[in-house]
Amino acid sequence: MTKKLLFTPGPLSTSAAVKNAMMRDLGSRDAEFIAAVREIRSELVSLAGPGSDDYEAVLMQGSGTFAIESAIGSAVPRGGRLLVAVNGAYGRRMVQIAERLGIETEALLFAEDEPVDAGHVSEALNAGAPFTHAAVVHCETTTGILNPVDRIGEAVHRTGAVFMVDAMSSFGGIPLDVAGCHIDFLVSSANKCVQGVPGFGFVLAKRTSLLECEGLARSVSLDLLAQWRGLETDGQFRFTPPTHAILAFRRALRELAEEGGVAGRCARYSANHAALMDEMTAMGFVPYLRREYQSPIITTFRYPAHPRFHFEQFYAALSRRGFVIYPGKLTRENCFRIGTIGNIFPADIARLAAAVREVLAEAGLTS
Amino acid sequence: MTKKLLFTPGPLSTSAAVKNAMMRDLGSRDAEFIAAVREIRSELVSLAGPGSDDYEAVLMQGSGTFAIESAIGSAVPRGGRLLVAVNGAYGRRMVQIAERLGIETEALLFAEDEPVDAGHVSEALNAGAPFTHAAVVHCETTTGILNPVDRIGEAVHRTGAVFMVDAMSSFGGIPLDVAGCHIDFLVSSANKCVQGVPGFGFVLAKRTSLLECEGLARSVSLDLLAQWRGLETDGQFRFTPPTHAILAFRRALRELAEEGGVAGRCARYSANHAALMDEMTAMGFVPYLRREYQSPIITTFRYPAHPRFHFEQFYAALSRRGFVIYPGKLTRENCFRIGTIGNIFPADIARLAAAVREVLAEAGLTS
């Protein structure tokens, strides 16, 4: 029953107050629960930035991937064509989801260590048969790279296509002008930068684009428009909501506001990330990405060249000391990842770094 | 911040220890979390009764409806035909899900106050083009009626069709011999008779039937076979699991065992239900169902004939006193429901009844 700090992209470490908010059983039709859902939806919309009046927040049970599938499966019509710009596993997952749904999909592939290029997206959108929808990941958690959603949104907007953004690991932690980036559907989840517990995802949908989903959803459970209509009609979910995770999320949103909103949170994550980079590079670890592409969300490091380095041992030794890091997910290179989001602070980074030093010394891996 | 007792079909009242189990953030790849998932899956299988060796437990994020859609959408092949025996809203929901997925579906309709008749199911299965799959709800939460899953299973088995059972509100609370009833896929969820918190559902699948789902799933998120393969391969969920709800469920399963398993729990629910019937009929409330059709899970009562009875006021007055009951869901009759599952005991029923008496007296509704 050791308490461990999670340096992961979520589920992540949450505050004691967020967890404490789950110590009650509320009925899903209870007035207080309905008020909590209303507060959450309103607060999420306000996080979308200027122009957020045109947006609606729809909560969707399940993991973030369920919310992604809900958006794709509810928004792309039969006969629609989807372009997905891919530079990591989460871009590939959108392609997989769309193809499974029978949607004609084209993957525009980029290297995993390079941001999606808006110019190439523009070219692809303008070549051949028109695309009705285009999608990209904001912060590709595979590496921690940030994609230029503003310029990509501009390119998509010029073609009139609907723009869908997977902002799973960035929303709430990196300022994003959702309307300014011409985003029609933005998807994130409870257990990322808002620092709630897992159990549901959410979609910020431009109201006019959401209303165009009429009759399109391929699934009852993941029907985004029906879910919104349910929440609008009587404030209730159509199907059993994760009541405890919702109460935790309400508390998490209040803590986000207390920290100074997205800007305040981004400042802490940036301080976490800067401390991590200083510590890790001082120990000789080499980050995978060029610094200018790197988000403050999660950082990928190459395995040390030392022949005695074994990731599983390294991971386990840190875990025994109470620090949980994250394996890599690259297609070709041996890397591991360290997240800098959640209820962690620069002092925790210093403690993690001290543990890394200990583990390296113990394994005889210090140079 | 009043603590209320929930007399609802779930989310329901959970024990303090179940909620306390959520006071930790575990990484989704953490060894302890993986061990918790393994323990849960193994325990769920053992709850299936004799012959459970042939079954696999697959956990699925989202509400119970998501798990239902996962089973239907993963098991019925293109060209398959599904018969759903319907005597309430949850049977109708299976029809809606299957139709949305493009599955040729026939609804065999029964009155809401009569159990599904196995003979009629048999006739329908043998009339016209053959059905590949048949589905029924065990305890139809709409009314609280119990359907004879054993005799229906026998009828389905004789035709060779795959048998799917929505045991959402009964599994863990009413003994069921899953193999003996010839069930191929049984679906339930965390926040029902096992008394966990909402966040995921689960499917008990006959291994041979599960393996026949290869290439069939219409959804990536709700792909039951892929979810099982993920859990079997490295013990991990394919997509972010509701870690806190999982820890709560592990604790809930241990409490179920301590209570004497399904038989012990059923005894308490039956005592709750008997106490409720005594109290409510003594006050003049009329149950909707004939006693022999009634489960101990949830009971439907007709609105009193008194012209001053207003359900919303009745509900609100009880809620202010800390007792949450449940509205009706019948297509034609004005009823409300009272659940007798969750961490509630006959003494709680007595307290609820005292509150009902108070509320009736206050409103001048006593005869």
Contacts between the chains, C-beta under 8 A, distances in Angstrom:
chain1	res1	chain2	res2	distance
A	1	B	24	7.7
A	3	B	24	6.6
A	4	B	25	7.7
A	4	B	26	7.6
A	4	B	27	7.2
A	4	B	30	7.3
A	6	B	25	5.8
A	6	B	27	5.3
A	8	B	27	5.4
A	8	B	28	7.8
A	8	B	29	8.0
A	10	B	240	6.7
A	11	B	25	6.2
A	11	B	26	7.2
A	11	B	27	6.6
A	11	B	28	5.6
A	11	B	240	6.5
A	11	B	241	8.0
A	11	B	243	4.8
A	12	B	25	7.0
A	13	B	25	5.1
A	14	B	25	5.6
A	19	B	22	6.5
A	19	B	23	5.1
A	19	B	24	7.7
A	19	B	25	7.5
A	19	B	244	7.6
A	20	B	23	7.6
A	22	B	19	6.5
A	22	B	22	5.0
A	22	B	23	8.0
A	22	B	197	7.6
A	22	B	244	6.7
A	23	B	19	5.1
A	23	B	20	7.6
A	23	B	22	8.0
A	23	B	23	8.0
A	24	B	1	7.6
A	24	B	3	6.7
A	24	B	19	7.7
A	25	B	4	7.7
A	25	B	6	5.8
A	25	B	11	6.2
A	25	B	12	6.9
A	25	B	13	5.1
A	25	B	14	5.6
A	25	B	19	7.5
A	25	B	197	7.6
A	26	B	4	7.6
A	26	B	11	7.2
A	27	B	4	7.2
A	27	B	6	5.3
A	27	B	8	5.4
A	27	B	11	6.6
A	27	B	324	4.4
A	27	B	326	8.0
A	28	B	8	7.8
A	28	B	11	5.6
A	28	B	198	8.0
A	29	B	8	7.9
A	29	B	326	7.6
A	29	B	327	7.1
A	30	B	4	7.3
A	30	B	319	7.1
A	30	B	324	6.2
A	31	B	319	7.5
A	61	B	61	7.4
A	61	B	62	4.3
A	61	B	63	5.1
A	61	B	66	6.4
A	62	B	61	4.3
A	62	B	62	3.9
A	62	B	66	6.2
A	62	B	221	6.4
A	62	B	239	7.9
A	63	B	61	5.1
A	63	B	221	7.6
A	63	B	237	7.8
A	63	B	239	4.1
A	63	B	240	4.0
A	63	B	241	7.3
A	63	B	242	8.0
A	64	B	239	7.3
A	64	B	240	6.3
A	65	B	220	7.3
A	65	B	221	5.4
A	65	B	238	7.9
A	65	B	239	4.2
A	65	B	240	7.5
A	66	B	61	6.4
A	66	B	62	6.2
A	66	B	66	7.5
A	66	B	221	4.6
A	66	B	239	7.3
A	69	B	219	6.4
A	69	B	220	6.2
A	69	B	221	4.6
A	73	B	219	7.6
A	93	B	220	7.5
A	96	B	220	5.7
A	97	B	220	4.7
A	97	B	221	7.5
A	100	B	217	7.4
A	100	B	218	7.1
A	100	B	219	6.4
A	100	B	220	4.9
A	100	B	223	7.9
A	101	B	218	7.5
A	101	B	219	7.3
A	189	B	240	7.0
A	191	B	240	6.5
A	197	B	22	7.6
A	197	B	25	7.6
A	197	B	242	7.4
A	197	B	243	7.3
A	197	B	244	4.8
A	198	B	28	8.0
A	198	B	199	7.8
A	198	B	240	5.1
A	198	B	241	6.7
A	198	B	242	4.9
A	198	B	243	5.9
A	198	B	244	7.3
A	199	B	198	7.8
A	199	B	199	4.6
A	199	B	242	4.4
A	199	B	244	7.6
A	199	B	245	6.3
A	217	B	100	7.4
A	218	B	100	7.1
A	218	B	101	7.4
A	218	B	218	7.1
A	218	B	219	7.7
A	219	B	69	6.4
A	219	B	73	7.6
A	219	B	100	6.4
A	219	B	101	7.3
A	219	B	218	7.8
A	219	B	219	6.2
A	219	B	222	7.3
A	220	B	65	7.3
A	220	B	69	6.2
A	220	B	93	7.5
A	220	B	96	5.8
A	220	B	97	4.7
A	220	B	100	4.9
A	221	B	62	6.4
A	221	B	63	7.6
A	221	B	65	5.5
A	221	B	66	4.5
A	221	B	69	4.6
A	221	B	97	7.4
A	221	B	222	7.0
A	222	B	219	7.3
A	222	B	221	7.0
A	222	B	222	7.7
A	223	B	100	7.9
A	237	B	63	7.8
A	238	B	65	7.9
A	239	B	62	7.9
A	239	B	63	4.1
A	239	B	64	7.3
A	239	B	65	4.2
A	239	B	66	7.3
A	240	B	10	6.7
A	240	B	11	6.5
A	240	B	63	4.0
A	240	B	64	6.3
A	240	B	65	7.5
A	240	B	189	7.0
A	240	B	191	6.5
A	240	B	198	5.1
A	241	B	11	8.0
A	241	B	63	7.3
A	241	B	198	6.7
A	242	B	63	8.0
A	242	B	197	7.4
A	242	B	198	4.9
A	242	B	199	4.5
A	242	B	242	6.6
A	242	B	245	6.7
A	243	B	11	4.8
A	243	B	197	7.3
A	243	B	198	5.9
A	244	B	19	7.6
A	244	B	22	6.7
A	244	B	197	4.8
A	244	B	198	7.3
A	244	B	199	7.6
A	244	B	244	7.2
A	244	B	245	7.2
A	244	B	248	7.9
A	245	B	199	6.3
A	245	B	242	6.7
A	245	B	244	7.2
A	245	B	245	7.2
A	248	B	244	7.9
A	319	B	30	7.2
A	319	B	31	7.5
A	324	B	27	4.4
A	324	B	30	6.2
A	326	B	27	8.0
A	326	B	29	7.6
A	327	B	29	7.2
